[in-house]
Amino acid sequence: MTAPISERLDDPETAREEGRRKMDWAREHMPILASLREEFTESQPFAGEVIGMAMHVEAKTAVLAELLAEGGAEVAITGCNPLSTHDDVSAALDAHETVTSYAERGVDDDAYYAAMEAVIEHEPTITVDDGMDLIAAIHEDYPELIDTIVGGCEETTTGVHRLRAMDDDGALEYPVFAVNDTPMKRLFDNVHGTGESVLASIAMTTNLSYAGKTVVVGGYGDCGRGVAKKAAGQNARVIVTEVDARRALEAHMEGYEVMPMHEAAKEGEVFVTTTGNRDVITAEDFEVMQDGVLLANAGHFDVEIDLVALEEMAAEVTEPRDGIEAYVMPDGRELNVLAEGRLVNLATPVALGHPVEVMDQSFGVQAVCVRELVESGDAYEAGVHEVPDDLDREVAEIKLDAEGVAFDDLSEAQAEYMGSWQHGT
């Protein structure tokens, strides 16, 4: 069985101190979780529950994990991406009395899935997932646990896509909240969080500017919209590629150039894929790209850029900077891949993930969804469920209160008017 992270580090005490420092900084800027901590510490809603988590184990996630533990749960956590874990944060989290962390950065596939199995061996009653690997592993390898699992939460776009496909096949056997799709996550985390953190990670990794460059954004969902908006805000020319006619039209009417990827490949200097699908950038695109382009992926899995084809095409591969692999083509062009094609805002050596304030909102939704499962899990059948609107609004109201922002309420007359079909001309 995989040992907790603290048993695998050379100097766990130093790591724990540094990890705790990062977590304390994040905690100071997460007022939603602070408000929920007051509630959960007093009411202990998760007493007796075992919460299994597969997430990006960095400072903000650690604050969520400790919140759930402080609410009475036993928490077992591991990473959801081999390159997104901060080992010092993982060690600090593992030092918590009721948290066990197995997450470690840079592990191979075997160790990654062994850590996932170690979490499952705690026999979770609730799962909190980012990418759906934990849910998939339970269904495929530990089906005997399903009857004792109350439900789960899924954090990200790719995971929700997988869950809905699983649900459509009739294979999802416990209820899961699609946290990604609720407004307090989608409109802020996906747009602002992804947009800001992706561009920041690329800039810090390369030490290059966006001003005057052509940035190609693959996909115009919420994440692509965020990347495009933030790149345009830094004076880049932005090209969008899409497979959906309505999204392509939306991007066009937002003022971006829209064209097929193979055409954009000839013009782009920075490429960011945001689709959650495979083969967004392929061999025929590599053939026409300019020397020195930057290739980055903001989707959950490393399948959006066809790295197998790129490696086969390259004469050699070098590492000009940490976090960058330069694929040198036979004609001398260099195509630079960031973070091995993995989630660029979390997997480069300097990546910090989404801004703290943004993740406070998303993790606030996760926390109230876990509370809902404990309190009312029997009301939800197996399958994918939208986050109840009152929970999403609760998180928004906590955030506004923390920011000192007041807003209006409907009067009784307004509420009656909006709820009636009988008021006409």
N, C-alpha and C positions, 0 to 999 in steps of 0.2 A: 504494500500500500504506500502511496505517496505521502511523504512526511510534510508537516506544515513548513512554511517558508522559514521560520526562525531556526529550524533544525538544519537548514541547508546553507545558510549564509556564514561566511568566515567571521564576520564581526556583527552579530545581530543587535548588540546593544547600541552601537553607533548608528546602525541603520534605523533602529526604532526611534532614537532621539531625533534624527533628521526627518523621518516620516511624520512624527508627531508635530514637529514644527510646521510642516506643510499643511497638515490637517487642521491645526489650530488657526492658521491664517484663513483657510477656506471656511471654517466654521464661523469665523467673525463676520463673514460676508454672505451668510446664508440665513436670512431672517425667517424664511418660511419654515425651514427645518428647526430653527430655534423655537418658533411658536409651537410646532408639533411636538418638540422634545418636552416642553412643559406639560403638555397634555398627556403624552405617552408615559412619561416618568411617573406621573401621578396615577394614571388609570391602569397601567400595565396591560394593554390590550392583547399583547402577543405572548403572554405567559403560557408556557406549555407548548408553544409552536417551535418548529425547527424550520428556519428559512434558508433555503439553498440559493445561492446567487452565483451567476456567471456574468461578470461585468468588466468594464475597463477599470482595473484596480489602481486608481490614483486618488488624489486627496479628496475631491468632491464625492466620489463614490464611497470612500471610507467614512465620510460624515453620515451618509445615508445608512451604511451598514451598522455603524455605532448607534444611530438613532433607533433602528429596529431592535438592536440588542438591549438598549436602555429601556425599551418598551416591553421587555420581558422575554424576548426570543433568544434561542440558541441560533447563531448564525454561522454558516459555513460558506466560504466564498472562494472563487477562483477567477482567473481571467477569461475574457471572451475573445482575446486576440493575443497571439504570442509576443507581440512587440509593444503592447500598450500598458503593461504593468510597470509601476514604479516599485522596485523591490523594497525601498525604505518605507514606503507607505504600507505595503503588504506586511512588512515585519511589525510596524507599529500597530496595525489592525490586529495582527495575530496575538499581540500582547494583551488585548482586551480579554477580560475574564470569560466572556461567553461568545467570543468570536474566534473561529479558526480560519486562517487564510492559507491557501495552497498556491496562490498566484506567484509566478516568477517570470521575469522578462527573458525573452530570447530562447525559450525552450523549443524542442523539436515537436513534431506532431504527436509522437508517442507520449511524451511527457505532458503535453497539453491535455490530451484526452485522459491520461491517468489522473491528472489533477481534477478533471471533471468528475471522474468516477469516485474520487475520494470525497468530493462534496456529496454525491448521491448516496454514498455509504453512511452518511449521517441520517439518512431516511427523512428528507425534508417533507414537511406538510404544506409548505408554500414555496413556489419558485419565483425568482426575480431574474429575468434573463435579458440579454442584449445580443440578439442574433439568432436565438432559438436553439443553440447547440445543446444546452442543458435539457430542455424539453424533449428534443429529439433523442438524446441519449437515454432518458428515462423511458420513453415509449419503446425504443428499440431493444434496450438491454436490461431494463429493470421494470417490466410491466407490472410486477407484483406490488410495486409501491403505489400505483395509480389510485387504488381504492382509498388510500389514506391521505392523498393530496387534496387539499381544499381547493386550490386553484393557483393561478400564476399571473405574472405581469410581464409584458414584453416591451422593451424600451425603444427599439429602433425600426426603421422602415424595412430593411431587409428581413428582420425577424418576423415582422407582421406579414410580409408577403409570403414567407415560408409557412407561417401559421395558417393563413387563409387557404393556401394550397392544401395543407394537411387536413384542415377542416372540410374543405370541399371533397376530399377523398374519404371522409368519414373516419379518419385515423386519429383525430385529436380527442382524447378521452377524459380531459378535465377542462374546466373553464379557465380562460386566459383573457385578461384585459389588454386590449391593444392601446397601450399607453402612448405609443408613437402618434396615433391618429387623433388624439384629443387636442382641442385648440391650445391649451396652455403648454403643450409640448411642441406641437407641430408649428405653430405660428412664431415661436420664439427660439426654441432649441434648433429646429431644422433650418430656419431662415437666418436668424442672427448668429446663433451659436456656430453653426457650420460655416456660414459665410466668413465670419471674423476669424475663427480658429484655423480654418484651412489656409487662408491667405497669410495669416501670421506665421504658421508653421513653415510654409514654403519660403517666405521672406527670411525667416531666421535661419533656416537650413542653407539657403543659397546666398544670403546677403545681397540679394538683387531687388530692384524696384519693379513696380508694375507700371509706373507712369510711361505712357507712350508704347507699351508693349501690347501685342494682340493675345488676349486670353480666350481660349476655347473652352466652353463649359458643356460637357456631355450630359444632357438631360436637364429638363426645366421643371422638375418637381419642386417641392419646397426647398430642398437643399441646394439644387442648382440655381433656383431663383435667388437664394441668399448669396451664393458665390458670385453670380453675375452682378448683383446689385452692389456688393462691396468692392468688386474689382473695378466696376465703372466709377465708383466713388473715389478710387485711387488713380483715376485718369487713364485707365486702360481702355483700349478698344475691345469690345466683347462680342464674340461670336457664339451662338447657341446651336447645338445640334439636338434633334429630337426625332422620335418615331411616332409620336402622337400628334395628330393634326391640330387639335385644340390647344395643346401646350405650345406647339410651334407658332401658332397664330398669336397666342398670348405673348410669347417672347418678342415676336415681330412688332406687336402693338405697344410693347413696353419700350421699344426703341432699339432693340438689339438686332444685329444681323443674324439671319437664320439660314443654314445651309447644311447639306449632308456632310458627315464627318470626313469623307475622302476629299471633299473640296476644302473644308476647314483645315485639314492636315497640311495643306500646302502653305497656309497663311499663318498658322498659330505659332506662338513662341512659348506660351505656357498652356498646358492642357490639364483640365481637372475633370475627372469622371465622377458623376453623382447619381448613377442610375439604379444601382443594386442589381444590375444584370451583367452578363458576361460578354466578352468580345466587343466592347464599345470601340476600342482602338485596336486595329489588327495589322497584319503584315502589309497589306496594300497601303495602309496609312503611313507606316514606318518608311516605306520606300520613297515617299514624296516629301517627308518632313525636312525642315531646315536644320542646318548644323546648330547644335547647342540648345535645342528645345528642352523644356522641362516637362516631364510626364508625372502627374500626381493623381492619386485615386482618393476620393472621399467617400466611396461606398464601403460597406462593411467587410466584404471579402475581396481577396486579391485576384479577382477574375476579370475585372473590367478592362485592364490593359493586357493584351496577349503576350505575356512575358516569355512563354515557351517559344513562340515564333520569333520574338525579338532576339532571344539568346541564340537561336539557330541561325539567324541572319548576321549576327555580329562577328567580326573578326577577333575581337577581344573585349573584355569587360574590365574597367578600371574603377577606382574609388577616389575621385578628385576631392571630395569632402565627406565628412561623416554624414551618413544618411543618404548619400547620393551614389548611385552606380551609373557610370557612363558606358553605354553600349556603343562601341566604335565600329561603324559600318566599314565594309571593304573600300568604299570610296572616300573614307576619312571623316565622314560626318559623325558627330557624337550626339546620341540621344540619351538624355539624363533622366533616370528613373529615381524618384524619391521614395524612401521607406519601403523598398522592395515591392512597391505596388500595393502596399497595405494602407490602411486608413491613415492618411498623411497628417491629420491633425492630432493623432495620438501615437503614431509609430516612429516618427523621426526622433533622434536623440534629444532634440530640444523641445519636442512637442509637449504641450500642457493640456490639450483638450479644450473643450468649450469654456468660455468665461464662467467664473464662479456663480455670478448672479443668475445666469441662464440655467445652469444645472440645478440651482436651488429650486427653480420652478419645476423642472422636469422631475427631480427627485421628490419634490413635494407631492406631485401627482402619484408617483410610485408608492410613497408612504401611505397616502390616504386610500389607495387601492388595496394595499395589503390589509389595512384596517377594515375595509369593506368586505374583503374575503373572510376575515375572521368573524366579523359580526353577522354577515348575511350570505356566506358562501353557499348555503343550501338553496338559495333562490336562483342560482345560476346553473344552467345545464352545461354539459361539456360543449366546448366550442369557443370561438372568438367572440368577445363582447366589447362593445364600446364602453368607454369610461362613463359612468353616470354623470350627467351634466352638473348636478349639484356638487359633486366632488371637484370637478374642474373649476367651477365658480368659487368654491371654498378656497382653493389655492390662490386664485386671482385676488380675492378679497383680503387674504392674509398679506399678500405682496403689496397691495395698494395701501393697506393700513401701515405696514412697515415703512413705506416710502412717504407717509404723510399725505397721501393723495385722496381727496374726497370725491365722491361721484353721486349722481342723482339716483333717487328711487322713483319708481312709477307711483303716481297717485292711484287711489282706488278707481277713479273715473277712467284714468288711462289704462289701467289693467283690465277693467271691464270692457273698454272699447277694443283693445287688442285681442281679447278673448271671445269676441262676439262676431257673428256673421251678419247680424241684422242691421248694422249701421251702414246705410248707403248714402246716395246723394239726396 
